[in-house]
Amino acid sequence: MDTLKKLLTWPKDLKFPVWDVLRAFLKHYQSEALFSGLEAGGDIITQLAIGLETEYPEAIYTLILKTLSNILIQNTNKGGMLRHADMVFSSLLVISKRENLQNANFLAAVAAFLYNFSIACVEKKLEKDENIDTFALVLQKRLDIDKNFDNRTLLLQAGANILYKYHKEKKQMYEFLLKHLQADDVSADIKIFY
């Protein structure tokens, strides 16, 4: 555990293998030790969020997003992610403004992370309700940019999951999701909503 924490302090140009090791380790139950305690993984999530805002090739962003998705696998880690979601979503807003990021793997990783995050929100309550607003902004940006049917379906399901849990607070999210559902005519293909 200490070795992994030391690796996370490596300079940014050497982070790729470190994040890849972290991505794999997060699937193991012992990774919960990284997210227990007072920080609840805030140091790790901060580094990943900063990585999203740093100039990297798309493959690095994809790896970071896969690592963030893997944080949501273990229960303690999931709690840490929900506690520090504001950092991740502010970074996702920054990266969503870069319309040049169109690699299929990157787009799929963004959609998968948002979908996995929405499931975590159904299972556990977000600590800060304003994170739902930021989630909605990121989701709306992604729906405007991503034209891949499978990714759009995941994004719409993510929005539906958030609405399921927070439907009373988020009527404007319902309206833009409905707009995208009607525009894509995917309602017949999305049976998971029911």
Backbone as CSV, one residue per row, in Angstrom:
resi,resn,N_x,N_y,N_z,CA_x,CA_y,CA_z,C_x,C_y,C_z
1,MET,0.820,-1.192,0.000,0.000,0.000,0.000,0.866,1.259,0.000
2,ASP,1.880,1.247,0.859,2.781,2.401,0.929,3.530,2.604,-0.384
3,THR,3.896,1.495,-1.010,4.603,1.583,-2.289,3.730,2.259,-3.338
4,LEU,2.463,1.880,-3.378,1.544,2.487,-4.344,1.376,3.976,-4.061
5,LYS,1.263,4.344,-2.809,1.140,5.770,-2.463,2.388,6.552,-2.881
6,LYS,3.571,5.934,-2.741,4.804,6.584,-3.176,4.839,6.725,-4.697
7,LEU,4.353,5.696,-5.389,4.308,5.751,-6.853,3.418,6.895,-7.338
8,LEU,2.357,7.161,-6.592,1.418,8.221,-6.988,2.049,9.612,-6.917
9,THR,3.192,9.725,-6.263,3.875,11.022,-6.187,4.862,11.229,-7.338
10,TRP,4.958,10.277,-8.230,5.862,10.417,-9.376,5.477,11.629,-10.219
11,PRO,6.413,12.177,-10.985,6.115,13.324,-11.852,5.070,12.966,-12.917
12,LYS,4.390,13.988,-13.414,3.261,13.760,-14.323,3.646,13.013,-15.593
13,ASP,4.858,13.189,-16.085,5.234,12.503,-17.320,5.515,11.014,-17.104
14,LEU,5.541,10.566,-15.850,5.746,9.147,-15.539,4.501,8.497,-14.933
15,LYS,3.375,9.194,-14.941,2.173,8.709,-14.261,1.461,7.571,-14.987
16,PHE,1.637,7.453,-16.288,0.877,6.455,-17.045,0.967,5.050,-16.431
17,PRO,2.162,4.506,-16.190,2.215,3.156,-15.605,1.674,3.107,-14.176
18,VAL,1.830,4.196,-13.442,1.312,4.232,-12.064,-0.211,4.152,-12.066
19,TRP,-0.843,4.953,-12.924,-2.304,4.927,-12.988,-2.811,3.586,-13.500
20,ASP,-2.031,2.948,-14.371,-2.444,1.638,-14.872,-2.387,0.594,-13.754
21,VAL,-1.352,0.654,-12.915,-1.267,-0.247,-11.762,-2.430,0.041,-10.804
22,LEU,-2.684,1.311,-10.559,-3.793,1.697,-9.676,-5.127,1.201,-10.238
23,ARG,-5.338,1.369,-11.537,-6.582,0.910,-12.186,-6.813,-0.569,-11.919
24,ALA,-5.764,-1.364,-12.086,-5.886,-2.806,-11.858,-6.102,-3.117,-10.376
25,PHE,-5.377,-2.419,-9.504,-5.472,-2.680,-8.066,-6.858,-2.329,-7.514
26,LEU,-7.501,-1.344,-8.076,-8.807,-0.912,-7.565,-9.884,-1.987,-7.690
27,LYS,-9.650,-2.992,-8.498,-10.606,-4.096,-8.616,-10.527,-5.035,-7.412
28,HIS,-9.435,-4.968,-6.676,-9.203,-5.855,-5.535,-9.773,-5.232,-4.261
29,TYR,-10.315,-6.074,-3.401,-10.944,-5.568,-2.177,-9.963,-4.853,-1.250
30,GLN,-8.674,-5.186,-1.318,-7.705,-4.523,-0.437,-7.489,-3.054,-0.809
31,SER,-7.970,-2.663,-1.981,-7.837,-1.253,-2.372,-8.668,-0.346,-1.476
32,GLU,-9.604,-0.936,-0.739,-10.418,-0.118,0.168,-9.572,0.576,1.234
33,ALA,-8.398,0.038,1.518,-7.506,0.678,2.497,-7.071,2.062,2.020
34,LEU,-6.998,2.264,0.696,-6.628,3.576,0.156,-7.723,4.624,0.392
35,PHE,-8.957,4.169,0.583,-10.098,5.079,0.697,-10.709,5.101,2.092
36,SER,-10.077,4.410,3.020,-10.560,4.474,4.400,-9.777,5.574,5.118
37,GLY,-10.279,6.022,6.207,-9.604,7.092,6.944,-10.221,8.447,6.651
38,LEU,-9.581,9.474,7.172,-10.130,10.826,7.093,-10.196,11.374,5.666
39,GLU,-9.188,11.084,4.863,-9.159,11.633,3.505,-10.127,10.935,2.561
40,ALA,-10.467,9.705,2.855,-11.381,8.912,2.027,-10.959,8.897,0.556
41,GLY,-9.658,8.783,0.330,-9.151,8.714,-1.031,-9.076,10.043,-1.742
42,GLY,-9.244,11.128,-1.017,-9.218,12.455,-1.625,-7.911,12.768,-2.330
43,ASP,-6.806,12.272,-1.780,-5.508,12.517,-2.408,-5.403,11.831,-3.768
44,ILE,-5.933,10.621,-3.865,-5.902,9.878,-5.132,-6.847,10.501,-6.144
45,ILE,-8.046,10.803,-5.699,-9.043,11.394,-6.606,-8.573,12.759,-7.100
46,THR,-7.923,13.536,-6.223,-7.382,14.833,-6.628,-6.354,14.667,-7.734
47,GLN,-5.448,13.707,-7.582,-4.436,13.489,-8.610,-5.060,13.078,-9.939
48,LEU,-6.066,12.230,-9.882,-6.731,11.807,-11.125,-7.479,12.977,-11.765
49,ALA,-8.131,13.796,-10.933,-8.850,14.959,-11.457,-7.878,15.953,-12.102
50,ILE,-6.744,16.176,-11.457,-5.726,17.062,-12.036,-5.216,16.473,-13.352
51,GLY,-5.070,15.159,-13.389,-4.645,14.495,-14.618,-5.593,14.754,-15.780
52,LEU,-6.893,14.853,-15.489,-7.870,15.147,-16.548,-7.710,16.557,-17.095
53,GLU,-7.209,17.470,-16.268,-7.056,18.859,-16.701,-5.682,19.142,-17.309
54,THR,-4.783,18.187,-17.201,-3.422,18.342,-17.722,-3.402,17.938,-19.195
55,GLU,-2.513,18.558,-19.967,-2.392,18.200,-21.386,-1.731,16.830,-21.525
56,TYR,-2.503,15.882,-21.991,-2.040,14.519,-22.228,-2.626,14.028,-23.545
57,PRO,-2.090,12.946,-24.084,-2.747,12.282,-25.217,-4.071,11.661,-24.744
58,GLU,-4.974,11.439,-25.671,-6.291,10.892,-25.315,-6.203,9.558,-24.588
59,ALA,-5.204,8.757,-24.895,-5.070,7.450,-24.239,-4.900,7.602,-22.727
60,ILE,-4.223,8.648,-22.297,-4.036,8.884,-20.855,-5.368,9.268,-20.219
61,TYR,-6.136,10.137,-20.881,-7.460,10.498,-20.356,-8.346,9.267,-20.237
62,THR,-8.260,8.404,-21.236,-9.051,7.169,-21.214,-8.658,6.316,-20.015
63,LEU,-7.373,6.185,-19.774,-6.888,5.419,-18.623,-7.364,6.041,-17.307
64,ILE,-7.297,7.351,-17.205,-7.754,8.029,-15.984,-9.234,7.767,-15.758
65,LEU,-10.030,7.857,-16.814,-11.473,7.614,-16.680,-11.762,6.165,-16.297
66,LYS,-11.012,5.223,-16.839,-11.182,3.817,-16.455,-10.790,3.618,-14.996
67,THR,-9.759,4.321,-14.551,-9.339,4.242,-13.155,-10.433,4.815,-12.249
68,LEU,-10.999,5.943,-12.644,-12.101,6.534,-11.869,-13.297,5.590,-11.817
69,SER,-13.579,4.915,-12.923,-14.678,3.939,-12.933,-14.389,2.792,-11.975
70,ASN,-13.146,2.346,-11.932,-12.802,1.239,-11.041,-12.878,1.627,-9.566
71,ILE,-12.742,2.899,-9.278,-12.927,3.346,-7.889,-14.334,2.995,-7.417
72,LEU,-15.264,2.953,-8.329,-16.661,2.715,-7.971,-16.991,1.236,-7.747
73,ILE,-16.006,0.348,-7.848,-16.267,-1.089,-7.687,-16.424,-1.468,-6.213
74,GLN,-15.474,-1.084,-5.383,-15.493,-1.462,-3.966,-16.311,-0.441,-3.163
75,ASN,-16.991,-0.908,-2.157,-17.935,-0.082,-1.408,-17.283,1.124,-0.733
76,THR,-16.170,0.935,-0.027,-15.502,2.045,0.654,-14.987,3.054,-0.360
77,ASN,-14.425,2.551,-1.458,-13.907,3.418,-2.515,-15.037,4.264,-3.115
78,LYS,-16.171,3.633,-3.293,-17.344,4.320,-3.849,-17.746,5.487,-2.951
79,GLY,-17.724,5.263,-1.639,-18.034,6.333,-0.701,-17.065,7.501,-0.826
80,GLY,-15.781,7.181,-1.017,-14.782,8.227,-1.227,-15.034,9.009,-2.499
81,MET,-15.396,8.305,-3.566,-15.688,8.979,-4.836,-16.896,9.911,-4.687
82,LEU,-17.931,9.446,-4.033,-19.110,10.292,-3.857,-18.802,11.495,-2.974
83,ARG,-17.904,11.312,-2.027,-17.514,12.423,-1.143,-16.717,13.483,-1.905
84,HIS,-15.896,13.057,-2.858,-15.024,13.973,-3.581,-15.449,14.161,-5.041
85,ALA,-16.695,13.923,-5.328,-17.186,13.989,-6.712,-17.028,15.381,-7.317
86,ASP,-17.064,16.417,-6.493,-16.951,17.774,-7.025,-15.642,17.984,-7.775
87,MET,-14.557,17.395,-7.287,-13.262,17.526,-7.974,-13.304,16.867,-9.348
88,VAL,-13.863,15.680,-9.394,-13.915,14.934,-10.652,-14.794,15.653,-11.660
89,PHE,-15.950,16.128,-11.223,-16.873,16.754,-12.178,-16.397,18.127,-12.638
90,SER,-15.681,18.850,-11.788,-15.129,20.113,-12.280,-14.078,19.826,-13.349
91,SER,-13.306,18.763,-13.187,-12.323,18.381,-14.211,-13.010,17.864,-15.469
92,LEU,-14.097,17.126,-15.303,-14.845,16.643,-16.469,-15.467,17.794,-17.250
93,LEU,-15.860,18.851,-16.544,-16.374,20.032,-17.254,-15.276,20.667,-18.096
94,VAL,-14.072,20.736,-17.542,-12.939,21.300,-18.285,-12.660,20.465,-19.534
95,ILE,-12.596,19.172,-19.355,-12.247,18.292,-20.477,-13.395,18.204,-21.498
96,SER,-14.621,18.409,-21.049,-15.763,18.360,-21.971,-15.785,19.539,-22.934
97,LYS,-15.069,20.599,-22.594,-15.001,21.761,-23.489,-14.042,21.531,-24.648
98,ARG,-13.217,20.499,-24.534,-12.263,20.178,-25.601,-12.954,19.289,-26.632
99,GLU,-13.449,19.893,-27.666,-14.190,19.130,-28.670,-13.283,18.312,-29.573
100,ASN,-11.966,18.513,-29.460,-11.045,17.734,-30.280,-10.850,16.317,-29.752
101,LEU,-11.338,16.031,-28.559,-11.219,14.686,-27.984,-12.364,13.821,-28.517
102,GLN,-12.107,13.125,-29.603,-13.160,12.358,-30.269,-12.799,10.889,-30.453
103,ASN,-11.708,10.431,-29.847,-11.321,9.034,-29.953,-12.438,8.155,-29.396
104,ALA,-12.754,7.072,-30.088,-13.864,6.200,-29.683,-13.656,5.614,-28.289
105,ASN,-12.428,5.252,-27.954,-12.155,4.700,-26.620,-12.362,5.739,-25.529
106,PHE,-11.932,6.964,-25.796,-12.129,8.049,-24.830,-13.618,8.305,-24.608
107,LEU,-14.372,8.418,-25.695,-15.814,8.686,-25.583,-16.524,7.563,-24.829
108,ALA,-16.139,6.320,-25.092,-16.741,5.179,-24.386,-16.379,5.211,-22.900
109,ALA,-15.149,5.612,-22.579,-14.720,5.676,-21.175,-15.486,6.751,-20.413
110,VAL,-15.733,7.906,-21.054,-16.519,8.964,-20.409,-17.938,8.462,-20.136
111,ALA,-18.555,7.864,-21.145,-19.928,7.363,-20.991,-19.996,6.292,-19.907
112,ALA,-19.034,5.391,-19.894,-19.015,4.320,-18.887,-18.826,4.887,-17.478
113,PHE,-17.934,5.880,-17.332,-17.741,6.474,-16.009,-19.030,7.141,-15.518
114,LEU,-19.665,7.934,-16.370,-20.890,8.618,-15.955,-21.989,7.615,-15.609
115,TYR,-22.066,6.549,-16.376,-23.059,5.503,-16.089,-22.751,4.833,-14.742
116,ASN,-21.492,4.434,-14.539,-21.115,3.793,-13.274,-21.313,4.730,-12.091
117,PHE,-21.004,6.009,-12.290,-21.200,6.990,-11.223,-22.692,7.105,-10.879
118,SER,-23.534,7.086,-11.899,-24.979,7.204,-11.646,-25.495,6.015,-10.847
119,ILE,-24.947,4.836,-11.105,-25.346,3.658,-10.328,-24.907,3.827,-8.877
120,ALA,-23.705,4.348,-8.673,-23.224,4.601,-7.305,-24.135,5.586,-6.587
121,CYS,-24.647,6.567,-7.323,-25.556,7.557,-6.724,-26.893,6.938,-6.338
122,VAL,-27.318,5.924,-7.059,-28.559,5.233,-6.697,-28.331,4.421,-5.424
123,GLU,-27.157,3.816,-5.320,-26.851,2.977,-4.166,-26.542,3.778,-2.908
124,LYS,-25.879,4.925,-3.054,-25.489,5.762,-1.913,-25.842,7.205,-2.229
125,LYS,-26.071,7.986,-1.207,-26.416,9.395,-1.392,-25.156,10.235,-1.572
126,LEU,-25.210,11.163,-2.505,-24.128,12.131,-2.679,-24.054,13.025,-1.458
127,GLU,-22.855,13.380,-1.055,-22.704,14.247,0.120,-23.065,15.690,-0.191
128,LYS,-22.864,16.119,-1.437,-23.155,17.502,-1.815,-24.154,17.487,-2.978
129,ASP,-25.324,18.045,-2.745,-26.357,18.026,-3.779,-25.985,18.826,-5.023
130,GLU,-25.089,19.815,-4.883,-24.692,20.592,-6.061,-23.917,19.736,-7.061
131,ASN,-23.413,18.583,-6.615,-22.750,17.671,-7.545,-23.724,17.128,-8.586
132,ILE,-24.993,17.058,-8.241,-25.999,16.601,-9.203,-26.113,17.623,-10.333
133,ASP,-26.064,18.897,-9.990,-26.124,19.937,-11.021,-24.915,19.862,-11.943
134,THR,-23.738,19.652,-11.365,-22.530,19.538,-12.177,-22.588,18.280,-13.033
135,PHE,-23.082,17.179,-12.460,-23.274,15.941,-13.225,-24.180,16.211,-14.429
136,ALA,-25.265,16.948,-14.194,-26.202,17.261,-15.278,-25.536,18.094,-16.370
137,LEU,-24.694,19.053,-15.976,-23.968,19.865,-16.969,-23.021,19.010,-17.813
138,VAL,-22.269,18.129,-17.142,-21.350,17.245,-17.862,-22.140,16.328,-18.794
139,LEU,-23.221,15.773,-18.281,-24.052,14.869,-19.080,-24.602,15.576,-20.311
140,GLN,-25.077,16.783,-20.127,-25.618,17.545,-21.249,-24.529,17.829,-22.288
141,LYS,-23.343,18.218,-21.841,-22.228,18.459,-22.769,-21.880,17.193,-23.539
142,ARG,-21.818,16.065,-22.827,-21.474,14.806,-23.479,-22.544,14.403,-24.491
143,LEU,-23.801,14.599,-24.162,-24.879,14.261,-25.104,-24.836,15.156,-26.340
144,ASP,-24.394,16.397,-26.162,-24.264,17.303,-27.307,-23.090,16.922,-28.207
145,ILE,-22.043,16.337,-27.624,-20.826,16.028,-28.374,-20.837,14.612,-28.954
146,ASP,-21.213,13.640,-28.131,-21.066,12.225,-28.500,-22.243,11.771,-29.367
147,LYS,-21.945,11.282,-30.544,-22.983,10.841,-31.485,-23.064,9.321,-31.591
148,ASN,-22.197,8.597,-30.872,-22.213,7.139,-30.899,-23.450,6.625,-30.161
149,PHE,-24.199,5.736,-30.816,-25.464,5.258,-30.256,-25.275,4.565,-28.907
150,ASP,-24.282,3.673,-28.803,-24.066,2.946,-27.544,-23.683,3.893,-26.409
151,ASN,-22.816,4.860,-26.704,-22.417,5.829,-25.682,-23.602,6.692,-25.268
152,ARG,-24.385,7.124,-26.242,-25.552,7.964,-25.934,-26.554,7.185,-25.080
153,THR,-26.699,5.914,-25.370,-27.603,5.080,-24.578,-27.128,5.003,-23.132
154,LEU,-25.821,4.799,-22.931,-25.272,4.790,-21.566,-25.483,6.134,-20.878
155,LEU,-25.256,7.219,-21.613,-25.430,8.558,-21.041,-26.884,8.805,-20.648
156,LEU,-27.804,8.394,-21.501,-29.228,8.565,-21.181,-29.628,7.701,-19.991
157,GLN,-29.079,6.484,-19.914,-29.351,5.636,-18.758,-28.786,6.254,-17.483
158,ALA,-27.610,6.872,-17.601,-27.012,7.544,-16.442,-27.937,8.655,-15.952
159,GLY,-28.453,9.445,-16.877,-29.391,10.497,-16.502,-30.652,9.941,-15.867
160,ALA,-31.145,8.840,-16.409,-32.347,8.215,-15.844,-32.082,7.693,-14.431
161,ASN,-30.891,7.154,-14.206,-30.547,6.682,-12.856,-30.534,7.828,-11.857
162,ILE,-29.971,8.965,-12.253,-29.937,10.132,-11.370,-31.365,10.622,-11.114
163,LEU,-32.170,10.650,-12.160,-33.563,11.076,-11.980,-34.326,10.135,-11.054
164,TYR,-34.028,8.863,-11.135,-34.679,7.884,-10.268,-34.453,8.235,-8.797
165,LYS,-33.221,8.631,-8.481,-32.875,8.922,-7.081,-33.234,10.359,-6.675
166,TYR,-33.073,11.311,-7.591,-33.208,12.726,-7.249,-34.302,13.405,-8.077
167,HIS,-35.362,12.712,-8.403,-36.366,13.222,-9.334,-37.074,14.484,-8.854
168,LYS,-37.231,14.659,-7.574,-37.948,15.841,-7.091,-37.147,17.121,-7.289
169,GLU,-35.821,17.007,-7.232,-34.972,18.191,-7.312,-34.586,18.577,-8.729
170,LYS,-34.716,17.676,-9.689,-34.072,17.882,-10.985,-35.041,17.816,-12.173
171,LYS,-36.009,18.685,-12.190,-36.971,18.685,-13.295,-36.343,19.131,-14.615
172,GLN,-35.370,20.055,-14.564,-34.730,20.500,-15.806,-33.925,19.370,-16.439
173,MET,-33.368,18.474,-15.628,-32.647,17.323,-16.173,-33.625,16.416,-16.918
174,TYR,-34.793,16.242,-16.353,-35.816,15.426,-17.004,-36.138,15.985,-18.387
175,GLU,-36.257,17.300,-18.475,-36.615,17.923,-19.753,-35.544,17.715,-20.818
176,PHE,-34.252,17.891,-20.469,-33.239,17.708,-21.506,-33.043,16.238,-21.850
177,LEU,-33.243,15.327,-20.880,-33.166,13.904,-21.210,-34.299,13.503,-22.142
178,LEU,-35.469,14.017,-21.863,-36.616,13.724,-22.723,-36.375,14.244,-24.134
179,LYS,-35.795,15.424,-24.241,-35.465,15.992,-25.551,-34.516,15.069,-26.316
180,HIS,-33.487,14.587,-25.638,-32.520,13.708,-26.300,-33.122,12.340,-26.617
181,LEU,-33.979,11.833,-25.758,-34.645,10.564,-26.044,-35.503,10.678,-27.293
182,GLN,-36.242,11.768,-27.403,-37.092,11.959,-28.568,-36.264,12.181,-29.832
183,ALA,-35.172,12.915,-29.702,-34.327,13.197,-30.866,-33.638,11.930,-31.368
184,ASP,-33.223,11.068,-30.466,-32.516,9.853,-30.855,-33.458,8.716,-31.209
185,ASP,-34.699,8.811,-30.781,-35.677,7.746,-30.968,-35.114,6.415,-30.468
186,VAL,-34.547,6.444,-29.263,-33.972,5.237,-28.683,-34.905,4.608,-27.653
187,SER,-36.065,5.180,-27.427,-36.924,4.692,-26.376,-37.303,3.226,-26.573
188,ALA,-37.413,2.776,-27.821,-37.760,1.385,-28.070,-36.597,0.458,-27.721
189,ASP,-35.381,0.971,-27.789,-34.196,0.150,-27.535,-33.764,0.157,-26.072
190,ILE,-34.307,1.051,-25.262,-33.891,1.144,-23.871,-34.966,0.504,-22.998
191,LYS,-34.770,-0.757,-22.710,-35.720,-1.477,-21.888,-35.322,-1.433,-20.410
192,ILE,-34.082,-1.011,-20.143,-33.589,-0.964,-18.770,-34.308,0.100,-17.946
193,PHE,-34.906,1.097,-18.602,-35.621,2.135,-17.876,-36.830,1.577,-17.143
194,TYR,-37.368,0.482,-17.621,-38.639,-0.005,-17.078,-38.407,-1.089,-16.082
